[in-house]
Amino acid sequence: MGHAVTRSVLEVVQVSAHPTALPVKMSPLKANVSPPALLRRIWRCLTDAECLSIGRQISDSSLAMSSLSLPLSITQQLQGMSPSNRSQVLDMEMMPKLLRPRVGNGLCVFKCPEGYTLEEKPSGPECVECTDVCPKVCDSITIHFLKDSEELRGCTKIVGDLTLHIKGGMNVDKELTKNLGNVREITGILKVTSSHALLTLHFFRSLEIIGGNQGSSRYSLIVKDNENLEDLFQEQQTRRMVIQSGNISFVGNKRLCKEKINNFTNSVGAPPQDEQSRDSNGRGLPCK
């Protein structure tokens, strides 16, 4: 017998693990709760197969796009996609998934809760509890404002380049730690340019891998014209950091002493910079 699970779109109800459990009628659902095709259903205990079959009722991707209340980032992602690719994204974002918490009954959910990641099991898509930080892959982005960094909250890997160009903001280090603190790998180039709001790069507390140059650039790390930057990554972090390809460039950082740069390049095994580039840093402080 299949393991019985149940889930309303709005709330979770504890149910018996036996498929013979009595039907459960849910409280009225808000009109804007997704997916609307299911709003007026009388909910009951479900087997795994019944949970996963709910998605068949939203098989028309064009109907789903017009009906479902999707996040802006997903809506933008869907634009311009072929019907088959669009359907795949909708399947990932809006189709039911099995959730088996350590305590309590199994659930049928449309989105994995915080602390769980989606895995494809033989029985179907399942939300699996993460043993540490949940893996999350995100796309290349340029951060001009602190609010932009919210798109990377929880991301552990960035595919492509990450560019910071932040000139102001409140609680900058705290906000960037919250939003970028889980990033472990950047497959492309890390650029920190004209980010006058930054004093350090300590908010990259988990960063271990910078993939490096792709295309015409010969650099993997570029730190340029940051007027107030005084320190780079935390020392214990640089010992485990790897720059896979490309050189590094530090230019025009008035408060970043050459000693800090040399310590970093020695830790990661990067080649030393040319003398002209080195001398353009640390001019605003009495460096050693």
MIPA-972092 format. One record per residue (C-alpha): residue in one letter; x, y, z; residue number from 1. Coordinates in steps of 0.02 Angstrom, whole numbers, plus 50000, padded with zeros to 5 digits. Layout:
N
+------+-------+-------+-------+-----+
| type |  east | north |    up | seq |
+------+-------+-------+-------+-----+
|    a |     X |     Y |     Z | NUM |
...
+------+-------+-------+-------+-----+
END
This chain:
288
+------+-------+-------+-------+-----+
| type |  east | north |    up | seq |
+------+-------+-------+-------+-----+
|    m | 50000 | 50000 | 50000 |   1 |
|    g | 50058 | 50175 | 49963 |   2 |
|    h | 50103 | 50289 | 50105 |   3 |
|    a | 49957 | 50408 | 50134 |   4 |
|    v | 49993 | 50593 | 50123 |   5 |
|    t | 49888 | 50750 | 50116 |   6 |
|    r | 49917 | 50934 | 50088 |   7 |
|    s | 49804 | 51081 | 50059 |   8 |
|    v | 49871 | 51222 | 49952 |   9 |
|    l | 49863 | 51335 | 50104 |  10 |
|    e | 49885 | 51225 | 50256 |  11 |
|    v | 49944 | 51053 | 50311 |  12 |
|    v | 49832 | 50933 | 50407 |  13 |
|    q | 49898 | 50787 | 50509 |  14 |
|    v | 49822 | 50625 | 50446 |  15 |
|    s | 49829 | 50439 | 50474 |  16 |
|    a | 49963 | 50343 | 50380 |  17 |
|    h | 49830 | 50219 | 50322 |  18 |
|    p | 49745 | 50244 | 50153 |  19 |
|    t | 49578 | 50203 | 50234 |  20 |
|    a | 49579 | 50365 | 50333 |  21 |
|    l | 49419 | 50465 | 50323 |  22 |
|    p | 49409 | 50607 | 50197 |  23 |
|    v | 49460 | 50777 | 50266 |  24 |
|    k | 49374 | 50935 | 50207 |  25 |
|    m | 49489 | 51085 | 50211 |  26 |
|    s | 49446 | 51259 | 50268 |  27 |
|    p | 49404 | 51385 | 50128 |  28 |
|    l | 49558 | 51433 | 50027 |  29 |
|    k | 49607 | 51608 | 49977 |  30 |
|    a | 49560 | 51650 | 49799 |  31 |
|    n | 49739 | 51694 | 49749 |  32 |
|    v | 49820 | 51535 | 49811 |  33 |
|    s | 49901 | 51428 | 49675 |  34 |
|    p | 49855 | 51321 | 49586 |  35 |
|    p | 49676 | 51384 | 49557 |  36 |
|    a | 49626 | 51223 | 49468 |  37 |
|    l | 49630 | 51139 | 49638 |  38 |
|    l | 49549 | 51272 | 49747 |  39 |
|    r | 49376 | 51196 | 49761 |  40 |
|    r | 49426 | 51015 | 49787 |  41 |
|    i | 49373 | 50916 | 49940 |  42 |
|    w | 49539 | 50856 | 50008 |  43 |
|    r | 49565 | 50683 | 50080 |  44 |
|    c | 49707 | 50564 | 50124 |  45 |
|    l | 49812 | 50524 | 49971 |  46 |
|    t | 49930 | 50386 | 49922 |  47 |
|    d | 50098 | 50434 | 49847 |  48 |
|    a | 50033 | 50396 | 49673 |  49 |
|    e | 49876 | 50501 | 49700 |  50 |
|    c | 49981 | 50647 | 49761 |  51 |
|    l | 50093 | 50645 | 49608 |  52 |
|    s | 49946 | 50624 | 49489 |  53 |
|    i | 49875 | 50794 | 49541 |  54 |
|    g | 49998 | 50876 | 49421 |  55 |
|    r | 49913 | 50798 | 49271 |  56 |
|    q | 49770 | 50919 | 49295 |  57 |
|    i | 49889 | 51063 | 49253 |  58 |
|    s | 49961 | 50986 | 49095 |  59 |
|    d | 49926 | 51134 | 48979 |  60 |
|    s | 50075 | 51249 | 49007 |  61 |
|    s | 49990 | 51398 | 48925 |  62 |
|    l | 49842 | 51381 | 49043 |  63 |
|    a | 49960 | 51362 | 49189 |  64 |
|    m | 50057 | 51518 | 49140 |  65 |
|    s | 49900 | 51624 | 49134 |  66 |
|    s | 49822 | 51550 | 49290 |  67 |
|    l | 49958 | 51517 | 49416 |  68 |
|    s | 50027 | 51651 | 49529 |  69 |
|    l | 50212 | 51629 | 49491 |  70 |
|    p | 50359 | 51727 | 49564 |  71 |
|    l | 50424 | 51863 | 49449 |  72 |
|    s | 50591 | 51773 | 49426 |  73 |
|    i | 50501 | 51617 | 49362 |  74 |
|    t | 50385 | 51718 | 49250 |  75 |
|    q | 50536 | 51803 | 49170 |  76 |
|    q | 50620 | 51634 | 49149 |  77 |
|    l | 50467 | 51565 | 49058 |  78 |
|    q | 50461 | 51705 | 48930 |  79 |
|    g | 50531 | 51653 | 48763 |  80 |
|    m | 50545 | 51469 | 48809 |  81 |
|    s | 50483 | 51332 | 48697 |  82 |
|    p | 50323 | 51246 | 48757 |  83 |
|    s | 50420 | 51090 | 48809 |  84 |
|    n | 50550 | 51187 | 48909 |  85 |
|    r | 50415 | 51297 | 48985 |  86 |
|    s | 50322 | 51142 | 49039 |  87 |
|    q | 50479 | 51072 | 49122 |  88 |
|    v | 50502 | 51231 | 49225 |  89 |
|    l | 50321 | 51228 | 49278 |  90 |
|    d | 50339 | 51046 | 49326 |  91 |
|    m | 50484 | 51089 | 49440 |  92 |
|    e | 50402 | 51241 | 49518 |  93 |
|    m | 50219 | 51195 | 49529 |  94 |
|    m | 50199 | 51006 | 49518 |  95 |
|    p | 50168 | 50905 | 49677 |  96 |
|    k | 50312 | 50824 | 49770 |  97 |
|    l | 50323 | 50699 | 49912 |  98 |
|    l | 50389 | 50757 | 50080 |  99 |
|    r | 50429 | 50635 | 50219 | 100 |
|    p | 50483 | 50730 | 50376 | 101 |
|    r | 50574 | 50640 | 50516 | 102 |
|    v | 50427 | 50669 | 50633 | 103 |
|    g | 50245 | 50662 | 50583 | 104 |
|    n | 50154 | 50604 | 50429 | 105 |
|    g | 50204 | 50616 | 50248 | 106 |
|    l | 50146 | 50768 | 50151 | 107 |
|    c | 50103 | 50812 | 49973 | 108 |
|    v | 50178 | 50984 | 49934 | 109 |
|    f | 50201 | 51097 | 49784 | 110 |
|    k | 50362 | 51175 | 49847 | 111 |
|    c | 50498 | 51102 | 49955 | 112 |
|    p | 50508 | 51196 | 50122 | 113 |
|    e | 50666 | 51278 | 50185 | 114 |
|    g | 50795 | 51149 | 50234 | 115 |
|    y | 50742 | 51026 | 50098 | 116 |
|    t | 50803 | 51000 | 49921 | 117 |
|    l | 50715 | 50920 | 49772 | 118 |
|    e | 50777 | 50750 | 49714 | 119 |
|    e | 50711 | 50632 | 49582 | 120 |
|    k | 50672 | 50463 | 49663 | 121 |
|    p | 50607 | 50304 | 49579 | 122 |
|    s | 50438 | 50342 | 49657 | 123 |
|    g | 50439 | 50521 | 49591 | 124 |
|    p | 50501 | 50695 | 49643 | 125 |
|    e | 50535 | 50703 | 49829 | 126 |
|    c | 50587 | 50840 | 49950 | 127 |
|    v | 50739 | 50773 | 50045 | 128 |
|    e | 50805 | 50853 | 50204 | 129 |
|    c | 50976 | 50931 | 50181 | 130 |
|    t | 51115 | 50870 | 50295 | 131 |
|    d | 51200 | 51040 | 50287 | 132 |
|    v | 51164 | 51192 | 50178 | 133 |
|    c | 51044 | 51145 | 50038 | 134 |
|    p | 51125 | 51150 | 49866 | 135 |
|    k | 51054 | 51287 | 49756 | 136 |
|    v | 51120 | 51336 | 49584 | 137 |
|    c | 51094 | 51515 | 49524 | 138 |
|    d | 51132 | 51613 | 49367 | 139 |
|    s | 51258 | 51751 | 49334 | 140 |
|    i | 51207 | 51921 | 49402 | 141 |
|    t | 51268 | 52100 | 49425 | 142 |
|    i | 51227 | 52174 | 49595 | 143 |
|    h | 51203 | 52362 | 49590 | 144 |
|    f | 51094 | 52378 | 49746 | 145 |
|    l | 51080 | 52274 | 49904 | 146 |
|    k | 50906 | 52221 | 49852 | 147 |
|    d | 50981 | 52138 | 49697 | 148 |
|    s | 51080 | 52021 | 49809 | 149 |
|    e | 50919 | 51947 | 49878 | 150 |
|    e | 50905 | 51846 | 49717 | 151 |
|    l | 51056 | 51747 | 49775 | 152 |
|    r | 50995 | 51707 | 49950 | 153 |
|    g | 51028 | 51525 | 49984 | 154 |
|    c | 51130 | 51501 | 49825 | 155 |
|    t | 51280 | 51386 | 49843 | 156 |
|    k | 51341 | 51390 | 49662 | 157 |
|    i | 51336 | 51531 | 49534 | 158 |
|    v | 51350 | 51476 | 49354 | 159 |
|    g | 51439 | 51616 | 49262 | 160 |
|    d | 51508 | 51782 | 49327 | 161 |
|    l | 51463 | 51875 | 49485 | 162 |
|    t | 51488 | 52064 | 49478 | 163 |
|    l | 51472 | 52181 | 49627 | 164 |
|    h | 51451 | 52366 | 49591 | 165 |
|    i | 51376 | 52429 | 49755 | 166 |
|    k | 51399 | 52613 | 49795 | 167 |
|    g | 51288 | 52629 | 49949 | 168 |
|    g | 51162 | 52553 | 50067 | 169 |
|    m | 51122 | 52519 | 50249 | 170 |
|    n | 51195 | 52371 | 50346 | 171 |
|    v | 51291 | 52320 | 50191 | 172 |
|    d | 51399 | 52184 | 50267 | 173 |
|    k | 51254 | 52108 | 50363 | 174 |
|    e | 51140 | 52103 | 50211 | 175 |
|    l | 51274 | 52033 | 50095 | 176 |
|    t | 51320 | 51900 | 50223 | 177 |
|    k | 51138 | 51849 | 50231 | 178 |
|    n | 51120 | 51841 | 50042 | 179 |
|    l | 51292 | 51786 | 49982 | 180 |
|    g | 51356 | 51694 | 50134 | 181 |
|    n | 51314 | 51521 | 50066 | 182 |
|    v | 51398 | 51542 | 49896 | 183 |
|    r | 51533 | 51409 | 49887 | 184 |
|    e | 51575 | 51414 | 49701 | 185 |
|    i | 51574 | 51542 | 49560 | 186 |
|    t | 51608 | 51455 | 49395 | 187 |
|    g | 51654 | 51616 | 49304 | 188 |
|    i | 51737 | 51779 | 49357 | 189 |
|    l | 51713 | 51871 | 49521 | 190 |
|    k | 51717 | 52059 | 49491 | 191 |
|    v | 51710 | 52188 | 49631 | 192 |
|    t | 51717 | 52360 | 49550 | 193 |
|    s | 51678 | 52536 | 49613 | 194 |
|    s | 51590 | 52461 | 49764 | 195 |
|    h | 51622 | 52605 | 49882 | 196 |
|    a | 51504 | 52533 | 50013 | 197 |
|    l | 51618 | 52384 | 50045 | 198 |
|    l | 51749 | 52381 | 50183 | 199 |
|    t | 51792 | 52196 | 50168 | 200 |
|    l | 51743 | 52039 | 50072 | 201 |
|    h | 51712 | 51941 | 50232 | 202 |
|    f | 51530 | 51916 | 50182 | 203 |
|    f | 51591 | 51783 | 50059 | 204 |
|    r | 51612 | 51670 | 50210 | 205 |
|    s | 51587 | 51506 | 50114 | 206 |
|    l | 51673 | 51545 | 49949 | 207 |
|    e | 51801 | 51411 | 49905 | 208 |
|    i | 51807 | 51399 | 49715 | 209 |
|    i | 51822 | 51533 | 49580 | 210 |
|    g | 51815 | 51448 | 49411 | 211 |
|    g | 51897 | 51586 | 49316 | 212 |
|    n | 51906 | 51664 | 49146 | 213 |
|    q | 51784 | 51620 | 49009 | 214 |
|    g | 51799 | 51699 | 48838 | 215 |
|    s | 51912 | 51848 | 48810 | 216 |
|    s | 51953 | 51895 | 48990 | 217 |
|    r | 52115 | 51826 | 49061 | 218 |
|    y | 52064 | 51863 | 49240 | 219 |
|    s | 51965 | 51761 | 49364 | 220 |
|    l | 51961 | 51889 | 49506 | 221 |
|    i | 51951 | 52076 | 49475 | 222 |
|    v | 51950 | 52200 | 49621 | 223 |
|    k | 51955 | 52376 | 49553 | 224 |
|    d | 51924 | 52556 | 49610 | 225 |
|    n | 51843 | 52515 | 49778 | 226 |
|    e | 51878 | 52672 | 49879 | 227 |
|    n | 51844 | 52603 | 50053 | 228 |
|    l | 51895 | 52421 | 50038 | 229 |
|    e | 52024 | 52382 | 50173 | 230 |
|    d | 52023 | 52192 | 50181 | 231 |
|    l | 51985 | 52043 | 50070 | 232 |
|    f | 51925 | 51871 | 50126 | 233 |
|    q | 51949 | 51802 | 50300 | 234 |
|    e | 52120 | 51723 | 50324 | 235 |
|    q | 52058 | 51549 | 50370 | 236 |
|    q | 51949 | 51551 | 50215 | 237 |
|    t | 52089 | 51593 | 50093 | 238 |
|    r | 52183 | 51437 | 50148 | 239 |
|    r | 52049 | 51328 | 50069 | 240 |
|    m | 52008 | 51441 | 49921 | 241 |
|    v | 52051 | 51384 | 49745 | 242 |
|    i | 52062 | 51491 | 49588 | 243 |
|    q | 52051 | 51363 | 49448 | 244 |
|    s | 52109 | 51468 | 49301 | 245 |
|    g | 52156 | 51645 | 49255 | 246 |
|    n | 52250 | 51782 | 49346 | 247 |
|    i | 52196 | 51906 | 49478 | 248 |
|    s | 52191 | 52095 | 49465 | 249 |
|    f | 52191 | 52225 | 49605 | 250 |
|    v | 52192 | 52403 | 49539 | 251 |
|    g | 52151 | 52572 | 49616 | 252 |
|    n | 52094 | 52515 | 49788 | 253 |
|    k | 52155 | 52663 | 49891 | 254 |
|    r | 52136 | 52586 | 50064 | 255 |
|    l | 52188 | 52408 | 50021 | 256 |
|    c | 52369 | 52387 | 50072 | 257 |
|    k | 52487 | 52287 | 49962 | 258 |
|    e | 52526 | 52174 | 50109 | 259 |
|    k | 52344 | 52115 | 50112 | 260 |
|    i | 52352 | 52079 | 49925 | 261 |
|    n | 52518 | 51986 | 49939 | 262 |
|    n | 52453 | 51879 | 50083 | 263 |
|    f | 52301 | 51832 | 49980 | 264 |
|    t | 52396 | 51790 | 49821 | 265 |
|    n | 52519 | 51683 | 49920 | 266 |
|    s | 52377 | 51589 | 50006 | 267 |
|    v | 52286 | 51544 | 49845 | 268 |
|    g | 52446 | 51516 | 49745 | 269 |
|    a | 52407 | 51651 | 49617 | 270 |
|    p | 52548 | 51732 | 49517 | 271 |
|    p | 52604 | 51903 | 49582 | 272 |
|    q | 52536 | 52060 | 49500 | 273 |
|    d | 52643 | 52177 | 49397 | 274 |
|    e | 52723 | 52320 | 49492 | 275 |
|    q | 52614 | 52456 | 49415 | 276 |
|    s | 52454 | 52371 | 49471 | 277 |
|    r | 52521 | 52340 | 49646 | 278 |
|    d | 52572 | 52521 | 49668 | 279 |
|    s | 52397 | 52585 | 49627 | 280 |
|    n | 52330 | 52507 | 49789 | 281 |
|    g | 52345 | 52566 | 49968 | 282 |
|    r | 52382 | 52748 | 49932 | 283 |
|    g | 52253 | 52812 | 50055 | 284 |
|    l | 52326 | 52728 | 50209 | 285 |
|    p | 52498 | 52725 | 50293 | 286 |
|    c | 52531 | 52546 | 50236 | 287 |
|    k | 52691 | 52453 | 50278 | 288 |
+------+-------+-------+-------+-----+
END
